[in-house]
Amino acid sequence: MEIPAELNVDQLNELLKTHVLKEADAEVPYAFYLDKVEISSNVKDTLMNSATEERLNQSTADHHLKITYFPEAIYRVRSVTRCSATLPGHSEAILNLQFSPNGQQLASAGGDTTVRLWDLNTQTPFKTLKGHTHWALIVAWSPDAKYVASGGRDSIVKCWKGEDGKKTSKVMKGHKKWITALAWEPYHLQKNGVSRLASASKDGTIRVWDVIFGRCLFTLAGHVNAVTCLRWGGDGLLYSGGHDSIVRIWDPKTKGQVGQLVGHAHWINHLSMSTDYALRRGAFDENCKPIVNEEQTKKEALERYEKALKPSLRIVTCSDDTTLILWEPSRSTKPIFRMTGHQKVVNDVQFSPNGRYIASASFDKTVKLWDAFTGKFLFTFRGHVGPVFKLAWSGDSRLIVSCSKDSTSKIWDVASRTQLNELPGHADEVYAVDWAPNGQFVASGG
C-alpha cells in the first residue's frame, strides 16, 4: 500500500481501521513502528531520524518499508495528583508493599516485623499479621488474591488468607539466611485450586512450598551466592538471578536447572519478564470481576498470558555493573542487547504491561526508558535529587511512578516524556511503590 510520508499517528489509525482492520473495534487505539522504531510524529520524520546512510540509499520508490502496528489499552489510567490517605500503623520503615491482583487490598511489610493488610475501599487498616521475629522484607499476593505470602530477615516464609488474615499453615522453615524474593505459580498452571509458592534466599537456594500444609516440596540449588530475584514464568519454568551474576532457569518438573544466561559483570539486582503484568493479574482482567467458574477463569487467564507472550518471552535484568541486558531465552542464551547509559547501580527494572517499553531506576537519580524489542535507549527522566529505589507502571502503560531517597515519588508521562506530578508527604526515604492493577491507586511506603 502506498501512503504519504507525512501521515501522522492519528491518520495512520484511521487508515488502519478503514482499509486494513475493517472489523476492528473503533475505540481501540494503535501504536505504529517503522522497522522497530516507534512513529511518534509522522512517517517521514521517523524515517529520517532513525535512518542510516545504507537505509537512506535503499529508501527509493522501489523499496518497501514495513510499518508494524500494536493495539494499546482502551482505558486510560488517570495520573495521581494528591495524597488521598495516610495510613499509619507500622512503627518502623515500610520495606515492601503490593496491591492484590483484584485491586481490593494492599499488603505492606515493615521493619517492625509485621505485615499489614489495608482495605482500599475505606482506606483503613484491616489486619495486622504477626509472626516474623525480624524485619518483614517482602510480600507477594497469590494470582487469585486469596493468599498473601511474606518473607523476612528471620529466614522464614509465612502465608496468610487475604480475606481474614488467618494463617494457612505452619511457618515454612528451611532457608538458612533471609528471604530475598517470592514468586507464586501462575494461575493458569495451578492444580487443586492452590498455586505453589517459590522463595529465594541469601543462602543461594530456591525452595518451592505447598502453602496449605506448609511443607517444602523441593529445593533448587545452583547459585553460588545470594539469590536476589525470582520469577515463575507462564511456561512453568522458574527464572532466578543473584550475586553470582547469572540468571538460572529451572524446571520444577525435573527439579533441576535447564539453562543459564551469562552476561553481567556484577550482581544482578532485579529481573523482569514481558509477561509479568498478565501473570500478576492472574484470575482478573481490567474489570476485576469476582471468580465464579474457576475453569473458565483459568482459560481466560491463559488467553491473556498467551497474548502477552507474543512474539516470544523476553527477559530484562539490571545489575550493579550499571547495565541492563535484554534476553530472549527461547531463541538464544546470548544477550539480545546490552543497554548502557546509567552511571551507577541499576536497582530496579520493569516491562510495561503492553510489553513495548522497559523502565529502569538507578542510584544515579534517573529513570530511563528503553524500547523493549530492540533495547534501544529512548529517554531519561530527570527530577529526583536522590537515588531512585523502585518504580511501577500504570495498567495502560502510559505512566510510570518512581520512588527515591529524596522522600518523594514522581509520576512520569511516557508519551510526552515529561514529569506530570510530584508526590511529596514522606518525611524520609521512600523504599517501596506500587500501582494498583486496576489503576485506581498508587501506594508508597517508607
Secondary structure, DSSP 4 states (H G I P E B T S, - for coil): ----TT-BHHHHHHHIIIII-TTS-TT--EEEEETTEE-SSBHHHHHHHH--HHHHHH-STT----EEEEE--SS-PPPP-S--------SS-EEEEEE-TTSSEEEEEETTS-EEEEETTTTEEEEEE---SS-EEEEEE-TTSSEEEEEETTS-EEEEETTT--B-SS-B---SS-EEEEEEPPGGG-BTTB--EEEEETTSEEEEEETTTTEEEEEEE--SS-EEEEEE-TTS-EEEEETTSEEEEEETTTTEEEEEEE--SS-EEEEEETTHHHHHHTT--TT-PPPS-HHHHHHHHHHHHHHHH-S---EEEEETTS-EEEE-TTT-SS-SEEE---SS-EEEEEE-TTSSEEEEEETTSEEEEEETTT--EEEEEE--SS-EEEEEE-TTSSEEEEEETTS-EEEEETTTTEEEEEE---SS---EEEE-TTSS-EEEE-
